[in-house]
Amino acid sequence: MNIRYLKLVTGEELVTEYKDEGESTVTLKNPLGILMSQTEKGFNIQLVPYGSMAKDETILVNHKNIVFTAEPETKLRNQYESITGQVITPPEPKIELA
C-alpha cells in the first residue's frame, strides 16, 4: 500500500493511497483532505472525506494537477490508517538510558 501526502494546484492537501497510472493520471483511493487550524497549543489537523460522492472511493487525477507528493509523517499516516480502517503501524521503539 502506497500512502502519500500530496498537494494539488488548487492548494488542497490530501493523504491517500496513491497509484501512478502512467504518463497522465494517478489513482487516489480513499482520499482524505487535510484541514489545518491553529490553536493555543500549535496546529490541529483534521482529515475529512475528499471526493466523497465518488461511487467506489477512487478518483483519477491528472499529473498536471499535483504540485508534489511526499511520504506522510508517522502521526498523519497513523491517523489516515485509523480512519480508513487499515492496520496502524506501531511507533518505533525507543531506548532510554538512565
N, C-alpha and C positions, 0 to 999 in steps of 0.2 A: 504494500500500500504506500503510495507516494503522496503524503500530506504536505502541502505547500502553503506558504503565506505569499499573497500576491497583491499588487496594486494595479488598478485599471486606470486608463487615461481619464476617466471621469472623476478620479480621486478616491473612489471607493476602495476599501481594503477588505480582502477576503482571506479565509482559511478554508481549504478544500482538498479533497482528493483530486489529484491532477494527473492527467494522462495526455501526453503530446500525441496528436493525431496526424502529424505530418507537417507540410510546409505552411499551411494557412490556419489551422484550427487546433484548439486543445479542448478536451472534455473536462468539465468540472462536475464532480459527483458530490452530492451533499454539501454544496457551498454555504458557508455562513459568513454574513457581513460582520465586520468589526466596528463597533461603536465605542469611541473613547470619550471619556469625560474626566475633567479634573476635579478632585476632591481635596479636602484639607490634608489627607494622608498621601496624596500623589494622584496617579492616574487610575481610573476604574475602566475596565474593559468588559464589554458585553458582546456576546455573539448572538446574532439574530438571523433567522432564515433569509436566504437570498435566492431569488428565483423560485419562491415557494409555490408558485402556480404551475410550475412545470410538472408534467404527468409523472415522470419517474425520478424526480430529484436529480436529473442530469441535464446540464446545459452545455452547448458548444459556444466557444468564444474565439473570435479571430485573434491571431497572434498580435496584430497591429493594435489591439485594444488593451494589451498588457504592458505596463511600464516596466515591472520587474517581478521576479519570483525569488523566494528565499526559503530556507529551512526555518520553520517556526520555532520560537523559543520553547523550552520544555513546558512551561506553565500553559502557554497558548495551545500547544499540541494536546496536553492532557485535558484541558477544558473542551477542546473540539472532540476528542475521543469520548469523553464522558457524555456530551450532548448527543452525539451520533450513535451511541451505544456500542462503541468499539472497545477493545481492550486498552486499559490505561497502562502506560509504561511507568513502572515504579521509579522513584527517584534514585540517583546514583548514590551508592553507599559512601559515607564519609568516615574517615578515621581521625579521631581527635586524640591528641597526646596531652596527657595531664601534666 
